[in-house]
Amino acid sequence: MKSHVQNFLAAKNLLDDIASQNLLESLELNATFGNLKTLEKQIEAFKNVFGYMEPTEYPLGTRLVSRLDKESCSFVQKQVYETCQYVPVIDVLTHV
């Protein structure tokens, strides 16, 4: 899209105009989202801009699950931890 706009402005001899340069800079998407390439950076941006609150994880207990052991071709029981994630409603409402 930026190249189409740049070609249009060049055809109209408007590339040297300051407003045109500002328009081309605003179309530079890599500069806008360049620092949001990883999930950690995206979550940090959400925390700073929107007041994102990470959920709190609470352990609920354990349960036994039967899993197939590929070497012995038999089922083996394994203990699995169950958790629940919770975001405090009162804290969310205070940020609204």
DOKETI-187074 format. One record per atom (N, C-alpha, C): residue number from 1; residue in one letter; atom name; z negated, x, y. Coordinates in steps of 0.02 Angstrom, whole numbers. Layout:
! residues N
ATOM   seq   type   atom        Z        X        Y
ATOM   NUM      A     CA        Z        X        Y
...
//
This chain:
! residues 96
ATOM   seq   type   atom        Z        X        Y
ATOM     1      M      N        0       41      -60
ATOM     1      M     CA        0        0        0
ATOM     1      M      C        0       43       63
ATOM     2      K      N      -40       98       59
ATOM     2      K     CA      -43      142      117
ATOM     2      K      C       26      171      132
ATOM     3      S      N       63      189       81
ATOM     3      S     CA      129      219       92
ATOM     3      S      C      177      168      123
ATOM     4      H      N      172      104      103
ATOM     4      H     CA      214       52      133
ATOM     4      H      C      199       44      207
ATOM     5      V      N      136       43      224
ATOM     5      V     CA      115       36      294
ATOM     5      V      C      137       98      334
ATOM     6      Q      N      130      156      304
ATOM     6      Q     CA      149      218      337
ATOM     6      Q      C      224      220      349
ATOM     7      N      N      264      198      301
ATOM     7      N     CA      337      195      309
ATOM     7      N      C      356      145      364
ATOM     8      F      N      321       88      365
ATOM     8      F     CA      335       38      417
ATOM     8      F      C      320       66      486
ATOM     9      L      N      263       99      494
ATOM     9      L     CA      245      127      559
ATOM     9      L      C      292      183      579
ATOM    10      A      N      316      221      531
ATOM    10      A     CA      363      275      547
ATOM    10      A      C      430      246      569
ATOM    11      A      N      451      191      539
ATOM    11      A     CA      514      159      559
ATOM    11      A      C      509      131      630
ATOM    12      K      N      450      111      651
ATOM    12      K     CA      440       83      718
ATOM    12      K      C      418      136      768
ATOM    13      N      N      414      200      747
ATOM    13      N     CA      391      255      789
ATOM    13      N      C      321      243      816
ATOM    14      L      N      276      220      773
ATOM    14      L     CA      208      206      794
ATOM    14      L      C      157      251      759
ATOM    15      L      N      179      303      725
ATOM    15      L     CA      132      346      689
ATOM    15      L      C       85      385      735
ATOM    16      D      N      106      398      796
ATOM    16      D     CA       64      437      841
ATOM    16      D      C       13      395      878
ATOM    17      D      N       17      329      872
ATOM    17      D     CA      -29      284      905
ATOM    17      D      C      -99      289      872
ATOM    18      I      N     -151      288      913
ATOM    18      I     CA     -219      294      888
ATOM    18      I      C     -237      235      843
ATOM    19      A      N     -216      175      862
ATOM    19      A     CA     -231      116      821
ATOM    19      A      C     -197      122      752
ATOM    20      S      N     -138      151      749
ATOM    20      S     CA     -103      161      686
ATOM    20      S      C     -140      212      643
ATOM    21      Q      N     -165      265      674
ATOM    21      Q     CA     -202      315      636
ATOM    21      Q      C     -267      285      608
ATOM    22      N      N     -300      243      647
ATOM    22      N     CA     -361      209      623
ATOM    22      N      C     -345      163      565
ATOM    23      L      N     -288      128      569
ATOM    23      L     CA     -267       84      514
ATOM    23      L      C     -255      123      451
ATOM    24      L      N     -220      180      456
ATOM    24      L     CA     -206      221      397
ATOM    24      L      C     -270      251      368
ATOM    25      E      N     -318      268      410
ATOM    25      E     CA     -382      294      385
ATOM    25      E      C     -421      239      348
ATOM    26      S      N     -417      177      372
ATOM    26      S     CA     -453      123      339
ATOM    26      S      C     -421      105      272
ATOM    27      L      N     -357      122      263
ATOM    27      L     CA     -324      110      199
ATOM    27      L      C     -335      165      148
ATOM    28      E      N     -370      217      166
ATOM    28      E     CA     -385      272      121
ATOM    28      E      C     -443      252       76
ATOM    29      L      N     -427      221       19
ATOM    29      L     CA     -478      194      -26
ATOM    29      L      C     -517      249      -62
ATOM    30      N      N     -486      305      -75
ATOM    30      N     CA     -521      359     -110
ATOM    30      N      C     -580      384      -69
ATOM    31      A      N     -572      386       -4
ATOM    31      A     CA     -627      409       39
ATOM    31      A      C     -683      357       41
ATOM    32      T      N     -665      293       37
ATOM    32      T     CA     -715      240       40
ATOM    32      T      C     -757      237      -23
ATOM    33      F      N     -726      242      -81
ATOM    33      F     CA     -762      234     -144
ATOM    33      F      C     -769      300     -182
ATOM    34      G      N     -755      356     -150
ATOM    34      G     CA     -757      420     -183
ATOM    34      G      C     -825      440     -209
ATOM    35      N      N     -877      420     -174
ATOM    35      N     CA     -944      439     -195
ATOM    35      N      C     -976      387     -241
ATOM    36      L      N     -938      339     -266
ATOM    36      L     CA     -964      288     -311
ATOM    36      L      C     -932      292     -380
ATOM    37      K      N     -917      353     -403
ATOM    37      K     CA     -881      360     -466
ATOM    37      K      C     -925      354     -527
ATOM    38      T      N     -989      366     -521
ATOM    38      T     CA    -1033      361     -579
ATOM    38      T      C    -1078      300     -572
ATOM    39      L      N    -1104      277     -628
ATOM    39      L     CA    -1148      219     -628
ATOM    39      L      C    -1211      233     -588
ATOM    40      E      N    -1238      293     -594
ATOM    40      E     CA    -1299      311     -557
ATOM    40      E      C    -1288      307     -482
ATOM    41      K      N    -1231      330     -458
ATOM    41      K     CA    -1216      327     -386
ATOM    41      K      C    -1205      255     -364
ATOM    42      Q      N    -1175      214     -407
ATOM    42      Q     CA    -1165      144     -390
ATOM    42      Q      C    -1231      107     -384
ATOM    43      I      N    -1277      119     -431
ATOM    43      I     CA    -1342       87     -428
ATOM    43      I      C    -1381      111     -367
ATOM    44      E      N    -1376      175     -351
ATOM    44      E     CA    -1410      201     -292
ATOM    44      E      C    -1383      168     -229
ATOM    45      A      N    -1317      157     -225
ATOM    45      A     CA    -1288      124     -167
ATOM    45      A      C    -1312       51     -163
ATOM    46      F      N    -1316       17     -221
ATOM    46      F     CA    -1342      -51     -221
ATOM    46      F      C    -1414      -53     -197
ATOM    47      K      N    -1454       -4     -217
ATOM    47      K     CA    -1524       -2     -195
ATOM    47      K      C    -1528        6     -119
ATOM    48      N      N    -1486       50      -92
ATOM    48      N     CA    -1489       64      -20
ATOM    48      N      C    -1461        7       22
ATOM    49      V      N    -1407      -24       -1
ATOM    49      V     CA    -1373      -74       40
ATOM    49      V      C    -1399     -145       28
ATOM    50      F      N    -1409     -163      -35
ATOM    50      F     CA    -1426     -232      -51
ATOM    50      F      C    -1497     -243      -74
ATOM    51      G      N    -1537     -191      -78
ATOM    51      G     CA    -1606     -199     -101
ATOM    51      G      C    -1611     -212     -176
ATOM    52      Y      N    -1567     -181     -214
ATOM    52      Y     CA    -1567     -189     -287
ATOM    52      Y      C    -1634     -167     -316
ATOM    53      M      N    -1660     -206     -361
ATOM    53      M     CA    -1724     -189     -393
ATOM    53      M      C    -1711     -183     -468
ATOM    54      E      N    -1730     -126     -495
ATOM    54      E     CA    -1719     -115     -567
ATOM    54      E      C    -1768     -157     -607
ATOM    55      P      N    -1745     -182     -664
ATOM    55      P     CA    -1790     -222     -706
ATOM    55      P      C    -1843     -177     -739
ATOM    56      T      N    -1900     -207     -752
ATOM    56      T     CA    -1954     -173     -786
ATOM    56      T      C    -1949     -192     -860
ATOM    57      E      N    -1953     -141     -903
ATOM    57      E     CA    -1946     -154     -975
ATOM    57      E      C    -2015     -157    -1007
ATOM    58      Y      N    -2027     -211    -1045
ATOM    58      Y     CA    -2091     -221    -1079
ATOM    58      Y      C    -2079     -221    -1154
ATOM    59      P      N    -2121     -185    -1191
ATOM    59      P     CA    -2114     -186    -1264
ATOM    59      P      C    -2142     -252    -1292
ATOM    60      L      N    -2106     -281    -1339
ATOM    60      L     CA    -2128     -344    -1370
ATOM    60      L      C    -2158     -332    -1439
ATOM    61      G      N    -2135     -281    -1472
ATOM    61      G     CA    -2159     -267    -1540
ATOM    61      G      C    -2105     -233    -1580
ATOM    62      T      N    -2114     -234    -1644
ATOM    62      T     CA    -2065     -204    -1689
ATOM    62      T      C    -2045     -253    -1743
ATOM    63      R      N    -1989     -238    -1774
ATOM    63      R     CA    -1966     -278    -1831
ATOM    63      R      C    -1930     -231    -1879
ATOM    64      L      N    -1924     -252    -1941
ATOM    64      L     CA    -1890     -213    -1992
ATOM    64      L      C    -1819     -238    -2001
ATOM    65      V      N    -1772     -191    -2003
ATOM    65      V     CA    -1702     -208    -2012
ATOM    65      V      C    -1676     -170    -2072
ATOM    66      S      N    -1637     -203    -2113
ATOM    66      S     CA    -1607     -170    -2170
ATOM    66      S      C    -1540     -139    -2149
ATOM    67      R      N    -1534      -75    -2160
ATOM    67      R     CA    -1473      -38    -2142
ATOM    67      R      C    -1444       -6    -2205
ATOM    68      L      N    -1379       -2    -2207
ATOM    68      L     CA    -1346       28    -2264
ATOM    68      L      C    -1346      104    -2257
ATOM    69      D      N    -1374      138    -2307
ATOM    69      D     CA    -1372      211    -2309
ATOM    69      D      C    -1307      231    -2343
ATOM    70      K      N    -1264      266    -2307
ATOM    70      K     CA    -1198      283    -2333
ATOM    70      K      C    -1201      332    -2390
ATOM    71      E      N    -1250      374    -2390
ATOM    71      E     CA    -1255      424    -2443
ATOM    71      E      C    -1277      394    -2510
ATOM    72      S      N    -1327      351    -2508
ATOM    72      S     CA    -1353      322    -2570
ATOM    72      S      C    -1322      253    -2585
ATOM    73      C      N    -1285      225    -2538
ATOM    73      C     CA    -1254      159    -2545
ATOM    73      C      C    -1306      105    -2560
ATOM    74      S      N    -1363      112    -2529
ATOM    74      S     CA    -1416       61    -2537
ATOM    74      S      C    -1444       44    -2469
ATOM    75      F      N    -1477      -12    -2466
ATOM    75      F     CA    -1506      -34    -2403
ATOM    75      F      C    -1574       -2    -2393
ATOM    76      V      N    -1585       22    -2332
ATOM    76      V     CA    -1648       54    -2315
ATOM    76      V      C    -1677       16    -2255
ATOM    77      Q      N    -1741        3    -2258
ATOM    77      Q     CA    -1772      -32    -2202
ATOM    77      Q      C    -1791       18    -2147
ATOM    78      K      N    -1776       -2    -2086
ATOM    78      K     CA    -1791       40    -2028
ATOM    78      K      C    -1828       -2    -1977
ATOM    79      Q      N    -1877       29    -1944
ATOM    79      Q     CA    -1916       -6    -1892
ATOM    79      Q      C    -1879       -2    -1826
ATOM    80      V      N    -1869      -59    -1794
ATOM    80      V     CA    -1833      -65    -1730
ATOM    80      V      C    -1881      -93    -1678
ATOM    81      Y      N    -1881      -64    -1619
ATOM    81      Y     CA    -1924      -87    -1565
ATOM    81      Y      C    -1888     -142    -1525
ATOM    82      E      N    -1923     -196    -1512
ATOM    82      E     CA    -1898     -251    -1471
ATOM    82      E      C    -1927     -245    -1401
ATOM    83      T      N    -1884     -254    -1351
ATOM    83      T     CA    -1907     -251    -1282
ATOM    83      T      C    -1879     -310    -1243
ATOM    84      C      N    -1907     -321    -1185
ATOM    84      C     CA    -1885     -373    -1139
ATOM    84      C      C    -1881     -342    -1070
ATOM    85      Q      N    -1829     -360    -1032
ATOM    85      Q     CA    -1823     -335     -964
ATOM    85      Q      C    -1840     -392     -916
ATOM    86      Y      N    -1876     -374     -863
ATOM    86      Y     CA    -1902     -425     -817
ATOM    86      Y      C    -1897     -399     -745
ATOM    87      V      N    -1873     -442     -701
ATOM    87      V     CA    -1873     -427     -629
ATOM    87      V      C    -1922     -476     -597
ATOM    88      P      N    -1973     -450     -563
ATOM    88      P     CA    -2023     -494     -533
ATOM    88      P      C    -1992     -542     -482
ATOM    89      V      N    -1999     -606     -493
ATOM    89      V     CA    -1969     -657     -450
ATOM    89      V      C    -1998     -654     -380
ATOM    90      I      N    -2063     -642     -374
ATOM    90      I     CA    -2095     -639     -308
ATOM    90      I      C    -2066     -582     -267
ATOM    91      D      N    -2055     -525     -298
ATOM    91      D     CA    -2026     -468     -262
ATOM    91      D      C    -1954     -483     -240
ATOM    92      V      N    -1916     -518     -283
ATOM    92      V     CA    -1848     -535     -265
ATOM    92      V      C    -1847     -583     -206
ATOM    93      L      N    -1892     -632     -207
ATOM    93      L     CA    -1893     -681     -152
ATOM    93      L      C    -1916     -651      -86
ATOM    94      T      N    -1957     -600      -89
ATOM    94      T     CA    -1979     -568      -26
ATOM    94      T      C    -1922     -527        5
ATOM    95      H      N    -1873     -507      -34
ATOM    95      H     CA    -1816     -469       -8
ATOM    95      H      C    -1760     -513       18
ATOM    96      V      N    -1765     -578        6
ATOM    96      V     CA    -1711     -624       27
ATOM    96      V      C    -1717     -641       99
//
